[in-house]
Amino acid sequence: MHNHFDEQAATWDEDQSKVDRARTVAEALVGAVPLRGDERLLEYGAGTGLVAQALADTVGTITLADSSAGMREAMAKKIGAGVLPSTARIWDLDLTSDDVPRERFDVIVSSLVLHHIKDLPRVLAGFHELLERGGHVAIADLDQEDGSFHEHVHDFDGHNGFDRAQLQSDLLAAGFENVRFAEAGEVQKEGRAFGLFLATAVKP
């Protein structure tokens, strides 16, 4: 999948629907997570950093993590151009295989990332470890679907969206509390609308 995202990185933000979707996710997060304005934010699987970009004025420091070299290059260009904050940091991080960094965050957000990840428990455990106590995770992703979303991706080995009750159980099993779901818009693909949710939870 890395090659797929590497190839798309340079033109990713030219798709207005992706920009609009990131704003919708950011708005849903602001509505679901109490923010003071000084939070240390980690966007995991950040792509070009669109969600963090939409949240830049409402949080403190931003760290952008992605395992795609092309996406990291696109983020670096946006920082250089002043589109993303000059203080934003970029990490090459894959929680399915890398050690969890020692740093801690107040908010972790991911958007349309986790359905690509087969070993979900390991990544959720990584999120839990990366958060301070009282910190929030915010996961925007697809509601469960019939496989149509990735039917043209031959090497797709992830989830066909998520059953909300199952994801709630997975988050509780990872040590989170106060799991809640909100609507986070939809993705139009091949003339069909796929619903998105925002799941939030707290590290006690």
ZINOR-V176887 format. One record per helix or strand of 3 or more residues. SS is the DSSP state (helix for helix, strand for strand). FROM is the first residue (numbers start at 1). TO is the last residue. If there is no record, write none. Layout:
ss->SS from->FROM to->TO
ss->SS from->FROM to->TO
//
This chain:
ss->helix from->2 to->14
ss->helix from->16 to->32
ss->strand from->41 to->44
ss->helix from->50 to->55
ss->strand from->62 to->65
ss->helix from->69 to->80
ss->strand from->89 to->91
ss->strand from->105 to->111
ss->helix from->114 to->116
ss->helix from->120 to->130
ss->strand from->131 to->143
ss->helix from->148 to->150
ss->helix from->164 to->173
ss->strand from->176 to->189
ss->strand from->192 to->203
//
